[in-house]
Amino acid sequence: MTTVQALDIPEVSLLTPRVFSDVRGFFFESFSAREFSTLTGWTIGFVQDNHSRSARHVLRGLHYQVRQPQGKLVRVTLGEVFDVAVDIRRSSPAFGRWTSARLSAENKCQIWIPPGFAHGFLCLSEYAEIMYKTTDYYAPEHERCLLWNDPAIGIDWPLEGASPVLSAKDQSGSPLARAEIFD
């Protein structure tokens, strides 16, 4: 059975699957709606699966949608990432706080990030492949980007002296004080 651990912001959870390994390799259930609902209290329907590949030091995020907000169940199938969720729900006691987890192909952990959070990750390995399920469809007209290095949030990205590789969109994200967020 999968185990679940609430992170620093209780709505964000780290799921660790039960893995069956032998000389042939391994098997694990990466998602069961019944078990997910029992463990997290969320009964949801995922509508879209996304798969991305990033090179070392690529930082993607912090992304969210102001309409059609997406909950995300994120896992890594190759390499390792530092995965981050930022609470951008103004009414939340955790507003403006962040939490993180290291996800890797080796640990097979997943992070559940509910709607109302900005999400991003930093690739720590030579390459990483990330797969995530979303609770709503991608809607580019509603997508926003929170500034990855906003000092008001203070994410401690493990860059180890390197500069992140960022898209133009991620370089020009909004600081939390000026971002369009959730009530």
C-alpha positions as CSV (number, residue, x, y, z in Angstrom):
1,M,0.0,0.0,0.0
2,T,1.1,3.5,-0.8
3,T,1.9,5.8,2.2
4,V,1.2,9.5,2.4
5,Q,3.0,12.2,4.2
6,A,1.7,15.8,4.6
7,L,4.4,18.3,3.8
8,D,5.0,21.7,5.4
9,I,1.7,22.8,3.9
10,P,-0.7,20.0,4.9
11,E,-2.8,20.0,1.6
12,V,0.4,19.1,-0.3
13,S,1.3,15.5,0.1
14,L,4.2,13.2,-0.7
15,L,3.0,9.7,-1.8
16,T,5.4,6.8,-1.6
17,P,4.3,3.7,-3.4
18,R,4.8,0.1,-2.3
19,V,7.3,-1.3,-4.8
20,F,7.7,-5.0,-5.6
21,S,11.3,-5.7,-6.8
22,D,13.1,-8.8,-7.8
23,V,15.9,-9.8,-10.2
24,R,13.6,-9.0,-13.2
25,G,13.0,-5.4,-12.1
26,F,10.1,-3.8,-10.3
27,F,6.4,-3.2,-10.3
28,F,4.3,-0.6,-8.5
29,E,0.8,0.9,-8.9
30,S,1.4,4.5,-9.8
31,F,-2.2,5.6,-9.4
32,S,-5.4,4.1,-7.9
33,A,-8.3,6.5,-7.6
34,R,-9.7,4.5,-4.7
35,E,-6.4,4.5,-2.8
36,F,-5.7,8.2,-3.6
37,S,-9.1,9.2,-2.3
38,T,-8.6,7.2,0.9
39,L,-5.1,8.5,1.6
40,T,-5.6,12.2,0.7
41,G,-9.3,12.8,1.2
42,W,-9.5,14.1,-2.4
43,T,-12.0,12.5,-4.9
44,I,-10.9,13.8,-8.2
45,G,-10.9,13.0,-11.9
46,F,-7.7,13.5,-13.8
47,V,-8.3,14.8,-17.3
48,Q,-4.8,15.2,-18.8
49,D,-1.4,13.6,-18.5
50,N,1.7,15.7,-19.3
51,H,5.3,14.5,-19.9
52,S,8.4,16.8,-20.0
53,R,12.1,16.3,-20.3
54,S,14.6,18.8,-18.8
55,A,18.4,19.0,-18.7
56,R,20.4,19.8,-15.6
57,H,19.7,23.2,-14.0
58,V,16.5,23.7,-16.1
59,L,14.0,25.4,-13.8
60,R,10.4,25.4,-14.9
61,G,7.8,27.5,-13.1
62,L,6.3,28.6,-11.0
63,H,3.1,28.0,-13.1
64,Y,-0.6,28.0,-12.4
65,Q,-3.9,28.8,-14.0
66,V,-6.2,31.5,-12.6
67,R,-9.2,29.9,-14.2
68,Q,-9.5,26.2,-14.7
69,P,-7.0,25.8,-11.8
70,Q,-5.2,22.4,-11.9
71,G,-4.4,20.0,-9.2
72,K,-1.3,18.0,-10.2
73,L,0.0,14.6,-9.3
74,V,3.7,14.7,-10.2
75,R,6.3,11.9,-10.6
76,V,9.7,11.5,-12.1
77,T,10.5,8.5,-14.4
78,L,14.1,9.5,-15.2
79,G,16.6,11.4,-13.1
80,E,15.8,13.7,-10.1
81,V,14.1,17.0,-9.6
82,F,13.5,19.4,-6.7
83,D,9.7,20.0,-6.9
84,V,8.1,23.0,-5.4
85,A,4.5,24.1,-4.5
86,V,3.7,27.7,-3.5
87,D,0.4,28.5,-1.8
88,I,-1.2,31.4,-3.6
89,R,-4.6,31.2,-2.0
90,R,-5.0,34.6,-0.3
91,S,-7.4,33.2,2.3
92,S,-5.1,30.4,3.3
93,P,-3.1,30.5,6.5
94,A,-0.1,29.2,4.4
95,F,-0.5,32.0,1.8
96,G,2.9,32.8,0.2
97,R,4.7,29.8,1.8
98,W,6.4,27.1,-0.2
99,T,7.1,23.4,0.3
100,S,9.2,21.0,-1.6
101,A,10.2,17.4,-2.2
102,R,12.9,15.6,-4.1
103,L,11.3,13.3,-6.7
104,S,13.4,10.8,-8.5
105,A,13.1,7.7,-10.7
106,E,14.9,5.9,-7.8
107,N,12.5,6.9,-5.0
108,K,9.4,6.7,-7.1
109,C,7.6,9.2,-4.9
110,Q,4.9,11.5,-6.1
111,I,3.7,14.9,-4.9
112,W,0.1,15.9,-4.9
113,I,-0.4,19.6,-5.4
114,P,-4.0,20.7,-5.2
115,P,-5.6,23.6,-7.1
116,G,-4.6,27.0,-5.7
117,F,-0.9,26.4,-5.8
118,A,1.9,27.6,-8.2
119,H,4.2,24.7,-9.2
120,G,7.7,24.5,-10.5
121,F,10.8,22.2,-10.4
122,L,14.5,22.3,-10.9
123,C,16.3,19.4,-12.7
124,L,19.1,18.1,-10.5
125,S,20.3,15.3,-12.7
126,E,21.8,15.2,-16.2
127,Y,18.3,14.8,-17.5
128,A,14.9,14.3,-15.9
129,E,11.6,13.2,-17.3
130,I,8.6,14.3,-15.3
131,M,5.0,13.0,-15.8
132,Y,2.0,14.6,-14.1
133,K,-1.7,14.2,-14.1
134,T,-3.9,17.3,-14.0
135,T,-7.5,17.8,-12.7
136,D,-8.3,20.3,-15.5
137,Y,-7.2,21.0,-19.0
138,Y,-4.4,23.3,-20.0
139,A,-5.8,26.7,-20.7
140,P,-3.0,29.0,-22.0
141,E,-5.2,32.1,-21.8
142,H,-5.5,31.5,-18.0
143,E,-1.9,30.5,-17.4
144,R,0.2,32.7,-15.1
145,C,3.8,32.5,-13.9
146,L,5.0,33.5,-10.4
147,L,8.6,34.8,-10.3
148,W,10.8,31.8,-9.4
149,N,13.2,33.8,-7.2
150,D,10.8,36.3,-5.6
151,P,12.5,37.2,-2.3
152,A,9.0,37.5,-0.7
153,I,8.6,33.8,-1.1
154,G,12.3,32.9,-0.6
155,I,12.5,29.4,-2.2
156,D,15.9,27.8,-1.4
157,W,16.6,26.3,-4.8
158,P,19.5,23.8,-4.7
159,L,21.4,25.5,-7.5
160,E,24.8,24.9,-5.9
161,G,26.3,28.0,-7.5
162,A,24.9,27.4,-11.0
163,S,22.5,29.7,-12.8
164,P,19.1,28.2,-13.7
165,V,18.2,27.7,-17.3
166,L,14.9,29.5,-17.8
167,S,12.4,30.1,-20.5
168,A,11.5,33.7,-21.4
169,K,8.1,33.3,-19.7
170,D,9.7,32.0,-16.5
171,Q,12.3,34.9,-16.5
172,S,9.5,37.4,-16.6
173,G,7.2,35.9,-13.9
174,S,5.3,38.2,-11.6
175,P,6.4,38.7,-8.0
176,L,3.7,37.5,-5.5
177,A,2.8,41.1,-4.6
178,R,1.7,41.8,-8.2
179,A,0.5,38.4,-9.2
180,E,-3.0,37.5,-10.1
181,I,-3.8,34.9,-7.4
182,F,-6.7,33.1,-5.8
183,D,-9.0,34.6,-3.1
